[in-house]
Amino acid sequence: MQLVLVRHALPALVQGSDGPADPPLTELGERQAHRLVDALGKDVAALYASPLARARGTAAPLAAGLGVEPVIDPDLREYDSDAAHYVPVHEMARIDPAAWQRMLDGQLPAYVDVAAFTARVDAALERIVAAHPGRSTAVVVAHAGVVNSWLAHLLGIGRPLAFPLDYAGITRVLAGRDGRRVVRTVNEIAHVADLLTVTAGAG
């Protein structure tokens, strides 16, 4: 089967919220999300999403186009889902230089248990693979950390943030019944290239 991993579209900045930050998409992010409808077509057997608002908002236009309800899987949530702030990656160098440097170095924040996070993500994605045998396609809308950690796991890369992933970027993994996982593409952005100017160079 083919597993299509989509990074969420551009969300809003949240600083100092009373609880976990869960920003919605910006207007630009909503336009990015709508581009996924044509980019991914109609041949989709199932749609999954992280429970965070930025992932659900990104999945919404595709869900409407396909006429399906996305399956919300809490194990697809990002490593920072409990944080009281959210800084869009293109603003991180200005607002949180230390976090930006760790990202450039390919590392998750120091507070993240990388092994536990990777195990959670791997288990969630493997459940999805198992639920869709054969030649079907399942789309998963999640986060840069989720997609990156699984790619690092599959490819044996030591750094959990090895790939710069753009908003609404598409990554494809072929999953065989024999257990093989083939990373076919990483971060396809032709469908949103003209909408990424504000985040050019972001990870």
VEXPA-240205 format. One record per atom (N, C-alpha, C): residue in one letter; atom name; x negated, y negated, z negated. Coordinates in steps of 0.1 Angstrom, whole numbers. Example, Ala and Ser with C-alpha at 12.3 -4.5 7.8 and 13.67 -1.06 7.14 Angstrom:
2
SITE A N -132 57 -78 $
SITE A CA -123 45 -78 $
SITE A C -132 33 -78 $
SITE S N -128 22 -71 $
SITE S CA -137 11 -71 $
SITE S C -129 0 -79 $
***
This chain:
203
SITE M N -8 12 0 $
SITE M CA 0 0 0 $
SITE M C -9 -12 0 $
SITE Q N -3 -24 3 $
SITE Q CA -10 -36 3 $
SITE Q C -5 -45 -9 $
SITE L N -14 -49 -17 $
SITE L CA -11 -58 -28 $
SITE L C -16 -72 -24 $
SITE V N -6 -82 -23 $
SITE V CA -9 -96 -19 $
SITE V C -9 -104 -32 $
SITE L N -21 -109 -35 $
SITE L CA -22 -117 -48 $
SITE L C -22 -132 -44 $
SITE V N -13 -139 -50 $
SITE V CA -12 -154 -47 $
SITE V C -15 -162 -60 $
SITE R N -25 -171 -58 $
SITE R CA -27 -181 -69 $
SITE R C -15 -191 -69 $
SITE H N -10 -194 -80 $
SITE H CA 0 -204 -81 $
SITE H C -3 -217 -74 $
SITE A N 6 -225 -71 $
SITE A CA 4 -238 -65 $
SITE A C 1 -249 -76 $
SITE L N -1 -261 -71 $
SITE L CA -6 -272 -80 $
SITE L C 4 -275 -91 $
SITE P N 0 -274 -104 $
SITE P CA 8 -278 -115 $
SITE P C 4 -292 -121 $
SITE A N 12 -296 -130 $
SITE A CA 10 -309 -136 $
SITE A C -1 -308 -148 $
SITE L N -6 -319 -151 $
SITE L CA -16 -320 -162 $
SITE L C -7 -321 -175 $
SITE V N -11 -313 -185 $
SITE V CA -5 -314 -199 $
SITE V C -16 -315 -209 $
SITE Q N -15 -325 -218 $
SITE Q CA -25 -327 -228 $
SITE Q C -18 -329 -242 $
SITE G N -22 -321 -251 $
SITE G CA -17 -323 -265 $
SITE G C -2 -320 -267 $
SITE S N 3 -309 -261 $
SITE S CA 17 -305 -263 $
SITE S C 18 -299 -277 $
SITE D N 31 -298 -282 $
SITE D CA 33 -293 -296 $
SITE D C 32 -278 -296 $
SITE G N 33 -271 -284 $
SITE G CA 32 -257 -283 $
SITE G C 24 -253 -272 $
SITE P N 24 -241 -267 $
SITE P CA 16 -237 -255 $
SITE P C 20 -246 -243 $
SITE A N 10 -251 -236 $
SITE A CA 13 -258 -224 $
SITE A C 18 -249 -213 $
SITE D N 29 -253 -207 $
SITE D CA 35 -245 -196 $
SITE D C 39 -254 -185 $
SITE P N 30 -260 -178 $
SITE P CA 34 -271 -168 $
SITE P C 41 -266 -156 $
SITE P N 51 -274 -151 $
SITE P CA 57 -270 -139 $
SITE P C 48 -275 -127 $
SITE L N 53 -271 -115 $
SITE L CA 45 -276 -103 $
SITE L C 48 -291 -101 $
SITE T N 38 -297 -95 $
SITE T CA 39 -311 -91 $
SITE T C 47 -311 -77 $
SITE E N 50 -323 -72 $
SITE E CA 57 -323 -59 $
SITE E C 49 -317 -48 $
SITE L N 36 -320 -49 $
SITE L CA 26 -314 -39 $
SITE L C 26 -299 -41 $
SITE G N 26 -294 -53 $
SITE G CA 26 -280 -56 $
SITE G C 39 -273 -50 $
SITE E N 50 -280 -51 $
SITE E CA 62 -274 -46 $
SITE E C 61 -273 -30 $
SITE R N 55 -282 -24 $
SITE R CA 53 -281 -9 $
SITE R C 43 -270 -6 $
SITE Q N 33 -268 -14 $
SITE Q CA 24 -257 -12 $
SITE Q C 31 -244 -13 $
SITE A N 40 -243 -23 $
SITE A CA 47 -230 -26 $
SITE A C 56 -227 -14 $
SITE H N 63 -237 -8 $
SITE H CA 72 -234 3 $
SITE H C 64 -229 15 $
SITE R N 51 -232 17 $
SITE R CA 44 -227 28 $
SITE R C 42 -212 27 $
SITE L N 43 -206 16 $
SITE L CA 41 -192 14 $
SITE L C 52 -184 21 $
SITE V N 64 -190 23 $
SITE V CA 75 -183 30 $
SITE V C 71 -178 44 $
SITE D N 66 -188 52 $
SITE D CA 62 -184 65 $
SITE D C 49 -176 65 $
SITE A N 40 -179 56 $
SITE A CA 27 -173 56 $
SITE A C 28 -158 53 $
SITE L N 37 -154 44 $
SITE L CA 38 -140 40 $
SITE L C 49 -132 47 $
SITE G N 58 -139 55 $
SITE G CA 68 -132 63 $
SITE G C 79 -125 55 $
SITE K N 85 -116 62 $
SITE K CA 97 -109 56 $
SITE K C 94 -95 51 $
SITE D N 82 -89 55 $
SITE D CA 79 -75 53 $
SITE D C 73 -74 39 $
SITE V N 81 -77 29 $
SITE V CA 77 -76 15 $
SITE V C 86 -67 7 $
SITE A N 81 -57 1 $
SITE A CA 90 -47 -6 $
SITE A C 94 -52 -20 $
SITE A N 85 -60 -26 $
SITE A CA 88 -65 -40 $
SITE A C 79 -77 -43 $
SITE L N 85 -85 -52 $
SITE L CA 78 -97 -56 $
SITE L C 77 -98 -71 $
SITE Y N 65 -100 -76 $
SITE Y CA 62 -101 -90 $
SITE Y C 56 -114 -94 $
SITE A N 58 -119 -106 $
SITE A CA 52 -131 -110 $
SITE A C 49 -131 -125 $
SITE S N 39 -139 -128 $
SITE S CA 36 -142 -142 $
SITE S C 47 -150 -148 $
SITE P N 49 -149 -161 $
SITE P CA 60 -156 -168 $
SITE P C 58 -171 -169 $
SITE L N 46 -176 -166 $
SITE L CA 43 -190 -167 $
SITE L C 50 -198 -156 $
SITE A N 54 -211 -160 $
SITE A CA 63 -219 -151 $
SITE A C 56 -221 -138 $
SITE R N 43 -223 -138 $
SITE R CA 36 -226 -125 $
SITE R C 36 -214 -115 $
SITE A N 36 -202 -121 $
SITE A CA 37 -190 -112 $
SITE A C 52 -188 -108 $
SITE R N 61 -189 -117 $
SITE R CA 75 -187 -114 $
SITE R C 80 -198 -103 $
SITE G N 75 -210 -105 $
SITE G CA 78 -220 -95 $
SITE G C 73 -218 -81 $
SITE T N 61 -212 -81 $
SITE T CA 54 -209 -68 $
SITE T C 62 -197 -62 $
SITE A N 66 -188 -69 $
SITE A CA 73 -176 -64 $
SITE A C 87 -179 -59 $
SITE A N 93 -190 -64 $
SITE A CA 108 -193 -62 $
SITE A C 111 -194 -47 $
SITE P N 104 -202 -39 $
SITE P CA 108 -203 -25 $
SITE P C 107 -190 -18 $
SITE L N 96 -182 -21 $
SITE L CA 95 -169 -14 $
SITE L C 106 -160 -18 $
SITE A N 110 -160 -31 $
SITE A CA 121 -152 -36 $
SITE A C 134 -155 -29 $
SITE A N 136 -168 -27 $
SITE A CA 148 -173 -20 $
SITE A C 148 -168 -5 $
SITE G N 136 -170 1 $
SITE G CA 135 -166 15 $
SITE G C 137 -151 17 $
SITE L N 132 -143 7 $
SITE L CA 133 -128 8 $
SITE L C 147 -123 3 $
SITE G N 154 -132 -4 $
SITE G CA 166 -127 -10 $
SITE G C 164 -117 -22 $
SITE V N 154 -119 -29 $
SITE V CA 151 -110 -41 $
SITE V C 148 -118 -53 $
SITE E N 149 -112 -64 $
SITE E CA 146 -118 -77 $
SITE E C 132 -113 -81 $
SITE P N 122 -122 -84 $
SITE P CA 109 -117 -88 $
SITE P C 109 -110 -101 $
SITE V N 101 -100 -102 $
SITE V CA 100 -92 -115 $
SITE V C 89 -100 -123 $
SITE I N 93 -104 -135 $
SITE I CA 84 -112 -143 $
SITE I C 77 -102 -153 $
SITE D N 64 -102 -151 $
SITE D CA 55 -93 -159 $
SITE D C 47 -101 -169 $
SITE P N 49 -101 -182 $
SITE P CA 41 -109 -191 $
SITE P C 26 -105 -191 $
SITE D N 22 -94 -186 $
SITE D CA 8 -90 -185 $
SITE D C 1 -97 -174 $
SITE L N 8 -104 -165 $
SITE L CA 2 -112 -155 $
SITE L C -1 -126 -159 $
SITE R N 2 -130 -172 $
SITE R CA -1 -143 -176 $
SITE R C -16 -146 -176 $
SITE E N -19 -159 -176 $
SITE E CA -33 -164 -175 $
SITE E C -39 -163 -189 $
SITE Y N -53 -163 -190 $
SITE Y CA -60 -162 -202 $
SITE Y C -57 -174 -212 $
SITE D N -53 -185 -206 $
SITE D CA -51 -197 -214 $
SITE D C -36 -200 -217 $
SITE S N -28 -189 -216 $
SITE S CA -13 -191 -217 $
SITE S C -9 -197 -231 $
SITE D N -17 -195 -241 $
SITE D CA -14 -200 -255 $
SITE D C -20 -214 -258 $
SITE A N -27 -219 -248 $
SITE A CA -34 -232 -251 $
SITE A C -24 -244 -251 $
SITE A N -27 -254 -259 $
SITE A CA -18 -266 -260 $
SITE A C -21 -276 -249 $
SITE H N -30 -273 -240 $
SITE H CA -32 -283 -229 $
SITE H C -34 -275 -216 $
SITE Y N -32 -281 -205 $
SITE Y CA -35 -275 -192 $
SITE Y C -41 -286 -183 $
SITE V N -53 -284 -178 $
SITE V CA -60 -293 -169 $
SITE V C -61 -287 -156 $
SITE P N -55 -293 -146 $
SITE P CA -57 -288 -132 $
SITE P C -71 -288 -128 $
SITE V N -76 -278 -121 $
SITE V CA -90 -276 -120 $
SITE V C -97 -287 -113 $
SITE H N -90 -295 -104 $
SITE H CA -97 -306 -97 $
SITE H C -99 -318 -106 $
SITE E N -93 -318 -118 $
SITE E CA -95 -328 -128 $
SITE E C -104 -324 -139 $
SITE M N -108 -312 -139 $
SITE M CA -115 -306 -151 $
SITE M C -129 -313 -153 $
SITE A N -136 -315 -142 $
SITE A CA -149 -321 -143 $
SITE A C -149 -335 -151 $
SITE R N -138 -342 -149 $
SITE R CA -136 -355 -155 $
SITE R C -131 -354 -170 $
SITE I N -122 -345 -172 $
SITE I CA -115 -344 -184 $
SITE I C -122 -335 -194 $
SITE D N -127 -324 -189 $
SITE D CA -133 -313 -198 $
SITE D C -146 -308 -191 $
SITE P N -157 -316 -191 $
SITE P CA -169 -312 -184 $
SITE P C -175 -299 -188 $
SITE A N -174 -295 -201 $
SITE A CA -179 -283 -206 $
SITE A C -172 -271 -200 $
SITE A N -158 -272 -200 $
SITE A CA -151 -261 -194 $
SITE A C -154 -260 -179 $
SITE W N -155 -272 -172 $
SITE W CA -159 -272 -158 $
SITE W C -172 -265 -155 $
SITE Q N -182 -267 -164 $
SITE Q CA -195 -261 -162 $
SITE Q C -194 -246 -164 $
SITE R N -186 -241 -174 $
SITE R CA -185 -227 -175 $
SITE R C -178 -221 -163 $
SITE M N -169 -228 -157 $
SITE M CA -162 -223 -145 $
SITE M C -172 -222 -133 $
SITE L N -180 -232 -132 $
SITE L CA -190 -232 -122 $
SITE L C -200 -221 -123 $
SITE D N -203 -217 -136 $
SITE D CA -211 -206 -139 $
SITE D C -205 -192 -138 $
SITE G N -192 -193 -134 $
SITE G CA -184 -180 -132 $
SITE G C -179 -174 -145 $
SITE Q N -178 -182 -156 $
SITE Q CA -175 -176 -169 $
SITE Q C -161 -181 -174 $
SITE L N -154 -173 -180 $
SITE L CA -142 -177 -187 $
SITE L C -145 -184 -200 $
SITE P N -136 -192 -206 $
SITE P CA -139 -198 -218 $
SITE P C -144 -189 -229 $
SITE A N -152 -194 -238 $
SITE A CA -159 -185 -248 $
SITE A C -149 -178 -257 $
SITE Y N -137 -184 -259 $
SITE Y CA -128 -177 -268 $
SITE Y C -121 -165 -262 $
SITE V N -122 -163 -248 $
SITE V CA -115 -152 -242 $
SITE V C -123 -139 -243 $
SITE D N -115 -128 -248 $
SITE D CA -121 -115 -248 $
SITE D C -120 -110 -233 $
SITE V N -131 -111 -226 $
SITE V CA -131 -108 -212 $
SITE V C -127 -93 -209 $
SITE A N -132 -84 -217 $
SITE A CA -129 -70 -215 $
SITE A C -114 -67 -217 $
SITE A N -108 -73 -228 $
SITE A CA -94 -71 -230 $
SITE A C -85 -77 -220 $
SITE F N -89 -89 -216 $
SITE F CA -81 -96 -205 $
SITE F C -82 -88 -192 $
SITE T N -93 -84 -188 $
SITE T CA -95 -76 -176 $
SITE T C -87 -63 -177 $
SITE A N -87 -56 -188 $
SITE A CA -80 -44 -190 $
SITE A C -65 -46 -189 $
SITE R N -60 -57 -195 $
SITE R CA -45 -61 -193 $
SITE R C -41 -63 -179 $
SITE V N -49 -71 -172 $
SITE V CA -46 -74 -158 $
SITE V C -47 -62 -149 $
SITE D N -57 -54 -151 $
SITE D CA -59 -41 -143 $
SITE D C -47 -32 -146 $
SITE A N -43 -30 -158 $
SITE A CA -31 -22 -161 $
SITE A C -19 -27 -154 $
SITE A N -17 -40 -154 $
SITE A CA -5 -45 -148 $
SITE A C -5 -43 -133 $
SITE L N -16 -46 -127 $
SITE L CA -16 -45 -112 $
SITE L C -16 -30 -108 $
SITE E N -22 -21 -115 $
SITE E CA -22 -7 -112 $
SITE E C -7 -2 -114 $
SITE R N 0 -7 -123 $
SITE R CA 14 -3 -124 $
SITE R C 22 -7 -112 $
SITE I N 19 -19 -107 $
SITE I CA 26 -23 -95 $
SITE I C 22 -15 -83 $
SITE V N 9 -12 -82 $
SITE V CA 5 -3 -71 $
SITE V C 12 11 -72 $
SITE A N 13 16 -83 $
SITE A CA 19 29 -85 $
SITE A C 34 29 -82 $
SITE A N 40 18 -84 $
SITE A CA 55 16 -81 $
SITE A C 58 15 -66 $
SITE H N 48 13 -58 $
SITE H CA 50 10 -44 $
SITE H C 41 19 -35 $
SITE P N 43 32 -35 $
SITE P CA 34 40 -27 $
SITE P C 37 39 -12 $
SITE G N 28 44 -4 $
SITE G CA 30 44 11 $
SITE G C 25 31 17 $
SITE R N 31 26 27 $
SITE R CA 26 14 34 $
SITE R C 33 1 31 $
SITE S N 40 1 19 $
SITE S CA 47 -11 16 $
SITE S C 38 -22 11 $
SITE T N 44 -34 10 $
SITE T CA 36 -46 6 $
SITE T C 43 -52 -7 $
SITE A N 36 -54 -17 $
SITE A CA 41 -61 -29 $
SITE A C 33 -74 -31 $
SITE V N 40 -85 -34 $
SITE V CA 34 -98 -36 $
SITE V C 34 -101 -51 $
SITE V N 22 -105 -56 $
SITE V CA 21 -109 -70 $
SITE V C 16 -123 -71 $
SITE V N 24 -132 -77 $
SITE V CA 21 -146 -79 $
SITE V C 16 -148 -93 $
SITE A N 3 -151 -94 $
SITE A CA -3 -152 -108 $
SITE A C -13 -164 -108 $
SITE H N -25 -161 -113 $
SITE H CA -34 -172 -117 $
SITE H C -48 -169 -112 $
SITE A N -57 -179 -111 $
SITE A CA -70 -178 -107 $
SITE A C -78 -168 -115 $
SITE G N -76 -169 -129 $
SITE G CA -83 -160 -138 $
SITE G C -78 -145 -136 $
SITE V N -66 -143 -134 $
SITE V CA -60 -130 -132 $
SITE V C -66 -124 -119 $
SITE V N -65 -131 -108 $
SITE V CA -70 -126 -95 $
SITE V C -85 -124 -96 $
SITE N N -92 -133 -101 $
SITE N CA -107 -132 -102 $
SITE N C -111 -120 -110 $
SITE S N -105 -119 -122 $
SITE S CA -109 -108 -131 $
SITE S C -107 -94 -124 $
SITE W N -96 -93 -117 $
SITE W CA -94 -80 -110 $
SITE W C -104 -78 -99 $
SITE L N -106 -88 -91 $
SITE L CA -116 -87 -80 $
SITE L C -130 -83 -86 $
SITE A N -134 -90 -97 $
SITE A CA -146 -87 -103 $
SITE A C -147 -72 -108 $
SITE H N -135 -67 -113 $
SITE H CA -134 -53 -118 $
SITE H C -136 -44 -106 $
SITE L N -129 -47 -95 $
SITE L CA -129 -38 -83 $
SITE L C -143 -38 -76 $
SITE L N -149 -49 -76 $
SITE L CA -162 -51 -69 $
SITE L C -174 -49 -77 $
SITE G N -172 -47 -90 $
SITE G CA -184 -45 -99 $
SITE G C -192 -58 -101 $
SITE I N -185 -69 -101 $
SITE I CA -192 -82 -103 $
SITE I C -192 -86 -118 $
SITE G N -204 -90 -123 $
SITE G CA -205 -93 -137 $
SITE G C -198 -105 -141 $
SITE R N -197 -115 -133 $
SITE R CA -191 -128 -136 $
SITE R C -175 -127 -134 $
SITE P N -167 -130 -143 $
SITE P CA -153 -128 -142 $
SITE P C -146 -139 -133 $
SITE L N -153 -150 -130 $
SITE L CA -148 -160 -121 $
SITE L C -158 -162 -109 $
SITE A N -159 -152 -101 $
SITE A CA -168 -151 -91 $
SITE A C -164 -159 -78 $
SITE F N -151 -161 -76 $
SITE F CA -146 -166 -64 $
SITE F C -138 -179 -66 $
SITE P N -141 -190 -59 $
SITE P CA -132 -202 -59 $
SITE P C -119 -199 -52 $
SITE L N -108 -200 -60 $
SITE L CA -95 -197 -54 $
SITE L C -87 -210 -54 $
SITE D N -82 -214 -42 $
SITE D CA -74 -226 -41 $
SITE D C -59 -224 -45 $
SITE Y N -52 -235 -48 $
SITE Y CA -38 -234 -50 $
SITE Y C -31 -228 -39 $
SITE A N -22 -218 -42 $
SITE A CA -14 -211 -32 $
SITE A C -23 -203 -22 $
SITE G N -36 -200 -26 $
SITE G CA -44 -191 -18 $
SITE G C -40 -177 -19 $
SITE I N -42 -169 -8 $
SITE I CA -38 -156 -7 $
SITE I C -49 -146 -7 $
SITE T N -49 -136 -15 $
SITE T CA -59 -125 -15 $
SITE T C -52 -112 -13 $
SITE R N -58 -103 -4 $
SITE R CA -51 -90 -1 $
SITE R C -60 -79 -5 $
SITE V N -54 -69 -12 $
SITE V CA -61 -57 -16 $
SITE V C -53 -45 -11 $
SITE L N -60 -36 -4 $
SITE L CA -54 -23 1 $
SITE L C -56 -13 -10 $
SITE A N -46 -6 -14 $
SITE A CA -46 4 -25 $
SITE A C -42 17 -19 $
SITE G N -52 27 -18 $
SITE G CA -49 40 -13 $
SITE G C -44 50 -24 $
SITE R N -37 60 -20 $
SITE R CA -33 70 -29 $
SITE R C -44 78 -36 $
SITE D N -56 78 -29 $
SITE D CA -68 84 -34 $
SITE D C -75 76 -45 $
SITE G N -69 64 -48 $
SITE G CA -76 56 -58 $
SITE G C -85 45 -53 $
SITE R N -87 46 -40 $
SITE R CA -96 35 -34 $
SITE R C -89 22 -34 $
SITE R N -96 11 -37 $
SITE R CA -91 -2 -37 $
SITE R C -100 -11 -28 $
SITE V N -95 -15 -16 $
SITE V CA -103 -22 -7 $
SITE V C -99 -37 -7 $
SITE V N -108 -46 -10 $
SITE V CA -106 -60 -10 $
SITE V C -107 -65 5 $
SITE R N -95 -68 11 $
SITE R CA -95 -71 25 $
SITE R C -97 -86 28 $
SITE T N -91 -95 21 $
SITE T CA -94 -109 22 $
SITE T C -94 -115 9 $
SITE V N -100 -127 8 $
SITE V CA -100 -135 -5 $
SITE V C -97 -149 -1 $
SITE N N -87 -155 -8 $
SITE N CA -84 -169 -7 $
SITE N C -81 -174 7 $
SITE E N -72 -168 14 $
SITE E CA -67 -173 27 $
SITE E C -59 -186 24 $
SITE I N -63 -197 31 $
SITE I CA -57 -210 29 $
SITE I C -52 -217 41 $
SITE A N -52 -211 53 $
SITE A CA -48 -217 65 $
SITE A C -34 -223 64 $
SITE H N -26 -217 56 $
SITE H CA -12 -221 55 $
SITE H C -10 -234 47 $
SITE V N -20 -237 39 $
SITE V CA -19 -249 30 $
SITE V C -31 -258 32 $
SITE A N -40 -256 42 $
SITE A CA -52 -264 43 $
SITE A C -50 -279 43 $
SITE D N -39 -284 49 $
SITE D CA -37 -298 49 $
SITE D C -31 -303 36 $
SITE L N -27 -294 27 $
SITE L CA -22 -298 14 $
SITE L C -32 -297 3 $
SITE L N -44 -294 6 $
SITE L CA -54 -291 -4 $
SITE L C -64 -303 -6 $
SITE T N -62 -314 1 $
SITE T CA -72 -325 1 $
SITE T C -75 -329 -13 $
SITE V N -64 -331 -21 $
SITE V CA -66 -336 -35 $
SITE V C -74 -326 -43 $
SITE T N -75 -314 -40 $
SITE T CA -82 -304 -48 $
SITE T C -94 -298 -41 $
SITE A N -99 -305 -30 $
SITE A CA -110 -300 -23 $
SITE A C -122 -296 -32 $
SITE G N -127 -284 -30 $
SITE G CA -139 -280 -38 $
SITE G C -135 -274 -51 $
SITE A N -122 -273 -54 $
SITE A CA -118 -268 -67 $
SITE A C -120 -253 -68 $
SITE G N -121 -248 -80 $
SITE G CA -123 -234 -82 $
SITE G C -110 -227 -85 $
***
